[in-house]
Amino acid sequence: MTTISVPLNAKLEKAINHLIESGYGSNKIEVIHRAVISASEEEAIGIVLRAKKEISLGRGIKGGLKELVKKFK
């Protein structure tokens, strides 16, 4: 496991403490872990939604997986 030291301004530290008080996490580490996981999940959802939009606009790639692999080799 890696340890990262991140300087926080007073506003961010207050926000983290508020999240602890409201039950989002039991300590600063848990709050930050949950926040990073949440950000990663939001990014993945955004990628899927953008791909879905591209497909609906007719810009998607069509074909079976084997055919698509051949196109990108």
Backbone hydrogen bonds, N-H to C=O, Kabsch-Sander energy under -0.5 kcal/mol:
donor,donor_aa,acceptor,acceptor_aa,energy
6,V,4,I,-0.6
13,E,9,N,-2.2
14,K,10,A,-2.3
15,A,11,K,-2.0
16,I,12,L,-2.5
17,N,13,E,-2.5
18,H,14,K,-2.3
19,L,15,A,-2.2
20,I,16,I,-2.0
21,E,17,N,-2.4
22,S,18,H,-2.1
23,G,20,I,-1.3
24,Y,19,L,-2.4
25,G,19,L,-0.7
31,V,27,N,-2.2
32,I,28,K,-2.4
33,H,29,I,-2.8
34,R,30,E,-2.6
35,A,31,V,-2.2
36,V,32,I,-2.4
37,I,33,H,-2.5
38,S,34,R,-2.6
39,A,35,A,-2.4
40,S,36,V,-2.2
41,E,37,I,-2.4
42,E,38,S,-2.5
43,E,39,A,-2.2
44,A,40,S,-2.1
45,I,41,E,-2.4
46,G,42,E,-2.4
47,I,43,E,-2.1
48,V,44,A,-2.1
49,L,45,I,-2.7
50,R,46,G,-2.5
51,A,47,I,-2.3
52,K,48,V,-2.5
53,K,49,L,-2.1
54,E,50,R,-2.4
55,I,51,A,-2.4
56,S,52,K,-2.3
57,L,53,K,-1.5
58,G,55,I,-1.8
59,R,54,E,-2.9
68,L,64,G,-2.5
69,V,65,L,-2.4
70,K,66,K,-1.6
71,K,67,E,-1.5
72,F,68,L,-1.3
73,K,70,K,-0.8
